[in-house]
């Protein structure tokens, strides 16, 4: 079914999923030792004289065209660069102290600097006469360290894919010098980077890295002098990479909304390269975007920004809107990404996004989270229920960052204060949820979703089942969390906790009977919360905002002891007035 056909369907049909639909996580055991060694060996080869010989070729004298970057920069970060500091999600480094040979900063800030993403921020902050000297100085600094030395930190295929598109888009900032030696070094390094991608891209596993690498090859073929023979091969490789990276409903296989946004932005920038050459954007890429854009919109909330899943922060709506504009595609949010796994329920001004699928494959080491059956809830621009967010790109301690990936950091149920899917020390996801059973329907004006997972069956003998019902006007969300005996072994009972992490601007006041609370938001309507089956506790929580700042918040906690035969906890969010 195409996206257009899906949009034309009545909402009741869009909300229908056959009862008993099962989503299975392949228990692949992760990457084998031989696969890890093969990857490491490929990266070691990059450092050899043989690989450096392979990167030799004709020196390009110019770019064939200069595309316009369709993704706007961050003016705050750009102003910081003008003032001599690189700023990224609360971290900073003085440009005078920047040494690419010994870049002792967080992975997020290192990627920001190495990928040259800062070019778009700098371009948004001042006049050309102000920003060119800074851009050239940083480029010279990078070239001195990395132009002649192929190292994994700077020559990763995804990094070079980004760099090709950014260097060509901001050529007026980095190639306006009268120093012919410097200009030649930039162009020659760009050509060598493209040759590196020619060899590295086919060996990458499906995912964002491979998509970016092939996009870089295609972009270099379009924009770098002498690269025309590369275009057809780049297009074929990118088409193949997209078919392997996107699920049938348009979501990226690692299930990360941030990676989904990066993929959409990458294709938007590549589209700008085709526009600069007055060439038609390939149909295969347009088709991929026609599915990827609705899937991306499907995980946005009422403020237009991303909900927080798989370690991602709540990216603001303006960046999402810019990415969509860059693609040239208009679409409605995808309500049910059955393969990607996110379910969207919307009525009135209320939006609910639910993680309705098993976690990503063990082979996809993306810092994924044990978030199955968690949800985020918004009303208009106000986020009422959230997940704690992710530490990707921040300088938070590893122990704290790992805590943000746990089941308890998401608005769902935990058993015995444990994760529904294990988090391995190397950052990958281990064993846990294998199967999610899902059904969804529209009945009597209420959108209903029922889902269950088996993440606690082997250890505690319980299946977690969650039922959600959103009223036709969006003013009421009823839910029920059930622990059902499951598996071969008999359950002895276990402690449980259902958590609802509240948005940063939500003020909570408990009721006298400790079975409910009043939720107030500045500039928004109040909401009542009620529960049955156990009492309500209000505890401290945290939330990582769009600038990766740690905000102190509150959480509603429904805790108790499940009997061997199971237990049922009911709850309700209702708009007041």
TACORQUI-V118725 format. One record per residue. N is the residue number from 0. RES is the residue in one letter. PHI is phi in degrees with one decimal (NA if undefined). Layout:
n: <N,N>
res: <RES,RES>
phi: <PHI,PHI>
This chain:
n: <0,1,2,3,4,5,6,7,8,9,10,11,12,13,14,15,16,17,18,19,20,21,22,23,24,25,26,27,28,29,30,31,32,33,34,35,36,37,38,39,40,41,42,43,44,45,46,47,48,49,50,51,52,53,54,55,56,57,58,59,60,61,62,63,64,65,66,67,68,69,70,71,72,73,74,75,76,77,78,79,80,81,82,83,84,85,86,87,88,89,90,91,92,93,94,95,96,97,98,99,100,101,102,103,104,105,106,107,108,109,110,111,112,113,114,115,116,117,118,119,120,121,122,123,124,125,126,127,128,129,130,131,132,133,134,135,136,137,138,139,140,141,142,143,144,145,146,147,148,149,150,151,152,153,154,155,156,157,158,159,160,161,162,163,164,165,166,167,168,169,170,171,172,173,174,175,176,177,178,179,180,181,182,183,184,185,186,187,188,189,190,191,192,193,194,195,196,197,198,199,200,201,202,203,204,205,206,207,208,209,210,211,212,213,214,215,216,217,218,219,220,221,222,223,224,225,226,227,228,229,230,231,232,233,234,235,236,237,238,239,240,241,242,243,244,245,246,247,248,249,250,251,252,253,254,255,256,257,258,259,260,261,262,263,264,265,266,267,268,269,270,271,272,273,274,275,276,277,278,279,280,281,282,283,284,285,286,287,288,289,290,291,292,293,294,295,296,297,298,299,300,301,302,303,304,305,306,307,308,309,310,311,312,313,314,315,316,317,318,319,320,321,322,323,324,325,326,327,328,329,330,331,332,333,334,335,336,337,338,339,340,341,342,343,344,345,346,347,348,349,350,351,352,353,354,355,356,357,358,359,360,361,362,363,364,365,366,367,368,369,370,371,372,373,374,375,376,377,378,379,380,381,382,383,384,385,386,387,388,389,390,391,392,393,394,395,396,397,398,399,400,401,402,403,404,405,406,407,408,409,410,411,412,413,414,415,416,417,418,419,420,421,422,423,424,425,426,427,428,429,430,431,432,433,434,435,436,437,438,439,440,441,442,443,444,445,446,447,448,449,450,451,452,453,454,455,456,457,458,459,460,461,462,463,464,465,466,467,468,469,470,471,472,473,474,475,476,477,478,479,480,481,482,483,484,485,486,487,488,489,490,491,492,493,494,495,496,497,498,499,500,501,502,503,504,505,506,507,508,509,510,511,512,513,514,515,516,517,518,519,520,521,522,523,524,525,526,527,528,529,530,531,532,533,534,535,536,537,538,539,540,541,542,543,544,545,546,547,548,549,550,551,552,553,554,555,556,557,558,559,560,561,562,563,564,565,566,567,568,569,570,571,572,573,574,575,576>
res: <X,X,X,X,X,X,X,X,X,X,X,X,X,X,X,X,X,X,X,X,X,X,X,X,X,X,X,X,X,X,X,X,X,X,X,X,X,X,X,X,X,X,X,X,X,X,X,X,X,X,X,X,X,X,X,X,X,X,X,X,X,X,X,X,X,X,X,X,X,X,X,X,X,X,X,X,X,X,X,X,X,X,X,X,X,X,X,X,X,X,X,X,X,X,X,X,X,X,X,X,X,X,X,X,X,X,X,X,X,X,X,X,X,X,X,X,X,X,X,X,X,X,X,X,X,X,X,X,X,X,X,X,X,X,X,X,X,X,X,X,X,X,X,X,X,X,X,X,X,X,X,X,X,X,X,X,X,X,X,X,X,X,X,X,X,X,X,X,X,X,X,X,X,X,X,X,X,X,X,X,X,X,X,X,X,X,X,X,X,X,X,X,X,X,X,X,X,X,X,X,X,X,X,X,X,X,X,X,X,X,X,X,X,X,X,X,X,X,X,X,X,X,X,X,X,X,X,X,X,X,X,X,X,X,X,X,X,X,X,X,X,X,X,X,X,X,X,X,X,X,X,X,X,X,X,X,X,X,X,X,X,X,X,X,X,X,X,X,X,X,X,X,X,X,X,X,X,X,X,X,X,X,X,X,X,X,X,X,X,X,X,X,X,X,X,X,X,X,X,X,X,X,X,X,X,X,X,X,X,X,X,X,X,X,X,X,X,X,X,X,X,X,X,X,X,X,X,X,X,X,X,X,X,X,X,X,X,X,X,X,X,X,X,X,X,X,X,X,X,X,X,X,X,X,X,X,X,X,X,X,X,X,X,X,X,X,X,X,X,X,X,X,X,X,X,X,X,X,X,X,X,X,X,X,X,X,X,X,X,X,X,X,X,X,X,X,X,X,X,X,X,X,X,X,X,X,X,X,X,X,X,X,X,X,X,X,X,X,X,X,X,X,X,X,X,X,X,X,X,X,X,X,X,X,X,X,X,X,X,X,X,X,X,X,X,X,X,X,X,X,X,X,X,X,X,X,X,X,X,X,X,X,X,X,X,X,X,X,X,X,X,X,X,X,X,X,X,X,X,X,X,X,X,X,X,X,X,X,X,X,X,X,X,X,X,X,X,X,X,X,X,X,X,X,X,X,X,X,X,X,X,X,X,X,X,X,X,X,X,X,X,X,X,X,X,X,X,X,X,X,X,X,X,X,X,X,X,X,X,X,X,X,X,X,X,X,X,X,X,X,X,X,X,X,X,X,X,X,X,X,X,X,X,X,X,X,X,X,X,X,X,X,X,X,X,X,X>
phi: <NA,-79.9,-61.2,-60.9,-64.9,-66.6,-66.5,-74.7,-71.7,-63.5,-60.8,-62.9,-73.2,-61.7,-83.5,-92.6,-127.5,-55.0,-59.0,86.1,-58.4,-113.6,-113.9,-113.4,-93.6,-70.1,-85.4,-90.4,75.6,80.0,-67.8,-75.3,-60.8,-64.8,-68.1,-64.4,-66.8,-63.9,-63.7,-62.4,-63.7,-60.4,-69.6,-67.4,-61.5,-56.6,-85.9,-83.8,-57.8,-61.4,-66.7,-63.3,-65.7,-65.2,-86.6,-75.5,176.9,-64.8,-84.6,-70.7,-95.4,-164.3,-93.5,-72.9,-156.6,-124.2,-76.2,-96.9,-68.0,-81.1,-97.7,-69.4,-86.3,-95.3,-65.6,-62.4,-68.4,-65.5,-62.9,-61.3,-63.3,-61.0,-87.4,94.5,-133.8,-93.4,-116.3,-152.2,46.9,84.3,-105.6,-151.4,-146.2,-68.7,-60.9,-66.2,-98.2,-74.3,-129.6,-65.5,-77.6,-141.2,-87.0,-92.1,-136.1,-65.8,-56.8,-66.4,-67.9,-61.6,-63.7,-58.2,-75.9,-69.5,-79.9,70.2,-61.2,-62.9,-60.8,-69.7,-68.4,-61.6,-64.2,-88.8,-110.1,-169.3,-77.4,-60.9,-65.2,-80.8,-94.2,-59.4,-59.1,-70.0,-60.9,-66.9,-63.6,-68.0,-64.3,-61.4,-59.8,-66.6,-61.4,-60.1,-89.7,-116.5,-65.6,-103.6,-121.9,-87.1,-121.3,-58.6,-61.4,-107.7,-112.6,-58.3,-58.5,-66.1,-66.3,-70.0,-60.3,-62.7,-63.3,-58.1,-69.9,-78.0,-60.4,-71.3,-70.0,-111.4,-53.4,-59.5,-87.9,-109.1,-126.9,-94.5,-69.7,-83.1,-78.3,-66.2,-65.3,-63.8,-59.3,-64.4,-65.7,-63.9,-65.9,-68.3,-65.4,-60.8,-67.0,-65.7,-61.6,-65.8,-66.6,-62.2,-64.6,-52.7,-91.9,-84.8,-57.8,-63.5,-91.7,-77.5,-75.0,-56.3,148.3,-61.0,-58.5,-67.8,-61.9,-64.4,-62.9,-68.7,-64.1,-64.9,-61.1,-64.2,-63.1,-64.5,-62.5,-76.6,-114.0,-97.8,-54.5,84.8,-97.2,-52.7,-62.7,-79.7,-62.4,-61.4,-68.1,-64.1,-64.1,-65.0,-66.6,-69.1,-60.1,-66.2,-63.3,-65.5,-65.1,-90.0,-94.8,-98.2,-73.7,-61.9,-100.3,96.4,-89.5,-76.1,-65.4,-78.7,66.1,-97.1,-59.6,-65.1,-64.5,-61.7,-63.3,-60.2,-64.1,-63.1,-64.5,-60.7,-68.8,-64.9,-68.8,-65.5,-59.9,-63.4,-66.2,-64.0,-62.3,-63.5,-94.2,54.8,-114.3,-76.5,-66.9,-54.9,-59.4,-62.2,-73.4,-61.9,-64.3,-60.4,-67.2,-64.6,-101.4,-69.4,-66.8,-60.0,-64.6,-62.4,-63.5,-65.4,-107.0,-92.9,-105.5,-65.1,-85.5,83.6,-91.1,-72.2,-76.5,-98.2,-136.9,51.6,82.3,-95.7,-78.5,-80.2,-55.2,-67.1,-62.1,-64.4,-72.9,-61.8,-61.6,-65.3,-63.7,-65.3,-60.5,-64.5,-80.4,77.6,-106.7,-119.1,-158.9,-84.9,-59.4,-74.9,-77.2,-134.5,-90.3,-68.2,-88.0,-67.7,110.3,-102.0,-106.9,-115.2,-121.4,-138.0,-157.2,58.3,-98.0,-101.8,-129.9,-127.6,-118.9,-120.8,-83.6,-109.0,-152.5,-63.4,-66.2,-61.2,-57.4,-60.4,-76.3,-100.7,-83.1,-118.4,71.7,-63.2,-121.7,-90.6,-111.8,-54.7,71.9,-71.6,-147.5,-123.9,-131.0,-134.1,-131.9,58.7,-83.6,-96.9,-90.0,-90.7,-116.6,-135.8,-95.9,-68.6,99.0,-129.9,-101.3,-57.4,86.9,-94.6,-103.4,-65.1,-57.0,-59.3,-62.7,-70.9,-60.6,-64.3,-63.2,-70.0,-91.5,-75.4,-61.7,-65.1,-85.6,-120.7,-83.3,-155.0,-99.6,-120.1,-114.7,55.1,52.9,-120.1,-87.4,-68.4,-134.0,-67.4,-108.6,-77.8,-58.8,-83.2,97.2,-84.0,-93.5,-100.9,-84.1,162.8,-63.3,-111.1,-129.9,-120.1,-102.0,-138.3,-143.1,-150.9,-159.4,-106.6,-145.4,54.6,79.4,-112.0,-86.6,-117.3,-131.7,-125.1,-144.2,-142.9,-137.5,-107.0,-65.2,-109.7,-67.2,-66.1,-85.3,-124.9,76.5,-123.4,-96.4,-94.9,-116.6,-122.2,-117.6,-127.8,-136.8,-106.8,-67.0,-61.2,-91.4,77.5,-91.2,-147.7,-120.3,-101.8,-139.5,-147.0,-110.3,-125.0,-105.1,-112.2,-58.3,-151.8,80.5,-81.8,-81.2,-87.6,-76.3,-98.3,88.2,-168.0,-72.5,-139.9,-150.6,-103.9,-113.1,-126.6,-76.1,-94.2,-62.2,-64.7,-101.4,-95.5,-103.8,-116.6,-128.8,-73.6,-81.8,-63.8,-88.7,58.5,-117.5,-167.6,-158.9,-106.4,-107.6,-118.3,-133.3,-62.3,77.2,-133.0,-71.3,-79.6,-129.6,-94.8,-121.9,-133.8,-141.1,-146.1,102.2,-169.0,-84.7,-103.3,-117.4,-115.7,-127.1,-74.1,-148.9,-136.8,-144.9,-93.7,-85.7,-65.2,-102.3,63.0,-87.6,-86.3,-107.3,-79.0,-135.4,-121.8,-138.0,-90.8,-126.4,-110.5,-119.1,-178.2,-118.0,-81.1,-72.2,-55.0,-84.2,103.9,-156.9,-131.5,-120.6,-104.3,-155.0,-150.6,-109.0,-133.7,-64.2,-91.3,78.0>
